Amino acid sequence: MKSLEQKVAFEYQKPLYLRCIKAQIIVNKTDGANREKQVLGHQYILEVEYFSQCVLNGEIPREMMEDTIKNMKVIEACFKSIEKETFIDV
């Protein structure tokens, strides 16, 4: 299995409770293919709206299951990191 390290940084304007927050998303990959993007919006509302449209239109949400699996791996690594008191590779 090929390993690919990704580091993602989120910089939000403060205070966090404001809607339409500008977020800077930076993805640095070990292969040098770096990306940077600015988005404006409330991430949870946008995600729910997208999912709702998929359900209403009978479409399969793009990458939603893959993202969910990746998120669970990160959460599991966080618990292992706390338990072992060390960094865990994801």
Secondary structure, 3 states (H helix, E strand, C coil): CCCCCEEEEEEECCCCCCCCCEEEEEEEECCCCCEEEEEECCHHHHHHHHHHHHHHHCCCCCCHHHHHHHHHHHHHHHHHHHHHCCCCCC
